[in-house]
Amino acid sequence: MFNGFSHSVKGASHEKTGLVCQDSSAYKVRDDYAVCVVADGHGSKKHFRSNMGSKFAVEATISTIDRFYADKAGFEESFPKDHKRIIKSIQKQIIADWNTLVEEHLKNNPVTKEEKSKFTDEEFEAIPPESYYGTTLIVGVAGKNFTFGVQIGDGTLVALFDDGKAVMPMEYNEAAPANVTASMCNSNAASMFSAFYRDGQKLIAMYTSTDGLYTSFGSEFDFLDYHTIITDQLSDIDNFKKVIINNLTKRAHFGTEDDISLSCVYDKDLLGERSDVIRAEVEANKKRAAERKAERLKMHVETE
C-alpha cells in the first residue's frame, strides 16, 4: 500500500524581499498507483505570476495521471509495451492542461496596473502571456508493475528500488541546451522534457524536489545519502513529517536561501520488508563518506 507526503518552504531570500513562495508540491496515492510532484516558479521579473504557474503545473499533473489511469487495466497492460509513446502523450497532456488553467486564470484575473508598472509598454507587449506563469516541473509515478518520471527544468527525482540504493534516474541539469531555461511556458515545452521508465524492479520510495534542496548540499554523494537516511525514517511517518519540515526550513534559511519543495511516495509494505537493507546502506554510506573526507584531507595536506 502506498503512502506519501509533500511540503514546500519559502526561502530566506524571498522572505527578505517580500516575495511569495514560488514552489508548489503535492502527492496522491491510490491502491494501484501513486504520484509525487513539485514545481518551481521562476520568480523573475517577466514571470510575475509564477507562484500560480507552479500551482497549476501540480494540478495539471495530478489530473493528467488520473485521466490516464481512468482505464486502469488498459493502461497497465499497454504502458509497458509502448511506454515511450505514452510518456510523450502524458507530457503533452500536462502542458495542455496547464495552458488551460493559465488561460482561465488570466481571463478571470486580468493583468493589473501594478503588475504592468514594472515594465515599459514595449517590454510588456513582448512577453507572451503564458510566460507570466513560467515554472519547472518534476513528476514521479509509481505503478503496480512499473515506475516512471518526467521533468522539465531543474530539480531532481531520487528513487530507491528494492536494492536500497538511492539513484537519480534523470540527471540534474541547471539549464537546457544553449542555456535556454526549460519551462512549462516555452512554446516547445513538450519537446524539452526528460523522462525515465523502469520495470522489473520494485520501488521502495521515490522523491521529487526543487533545486533549492539539491543546491543545499556540498555534493551529489551527500544529496543521495540524505535520501537514504530519510527513507530509513519513513516507518514513523508522523514523526518523520515533523523532522523533515524542520530540516527543509533550516536548509531554506541557511543553505541557498531558496524555496524548497520535497514530495515523496513510498510502498509501506516493501519499506518494512527491506528495512534491514536500507539500514545497511545507511551504514555503508557513512563509511564511504568518511573515506571521502579522509581522501580530501590527504589531498589538502599534500598540496600545502
KADAQUI-V107995 format. One record per run of one state. SS is the DSSP state (A for helix, B for strand, O for the rest). FROM is the first residue (numbers start at 0). LEN is the number of residues. If there is no record, write none. Layout:
BEGIN
ss: [SS | SS]
from: [FROM | FROM]
len: [LEN | LEN]
END
This chain:
BEGIN
ss: [O | B | O | A | O | B | O | B | O | A | O | A | O | A | O | A | O | A | O | A | O | B | O | B | O | B | O | B | O | B | O | A | O | A | O | B | O | B | O | A | O | A | O | A | O | B | A | O | A | O]
from: [0 | 1 | 9 | 11 | 17 | 22 | 29 | 33 | 41 | 49 | 68 | 71 | 79 | 82 | 108 | 112 | 116 | 120 | 125 | 128 | 133 | 134 | 135 | 136 | 142 | 145 | 152 | 155 | 161 | 165 | 167 | 176 | 179 | 188 | 191 | 193 | 199 | 202 | 209 | 210 | 214 | 219 | 232 | 236 | 254 | 259 | 267 | 273 | 274 | 303]
len: [1 | 8 | 2 | 6 | 5 | 7 | 4 | 8 | 8 | 19 | 3 | 8 | 3 | 26 | 4 | 4 | 4 | 5 | 3 | 5 | 1 | 1 | 1 | 6 | 3 | 7 | 3 | 6 | 4 | 2 | 9 | 3 | 9 | 3 | 2 | 6 | 3 | 7 | 1 | 4 | 5 | 13 | 4 | 18 | 5 | 8 | 6 | 1 | 29 | 1]
END
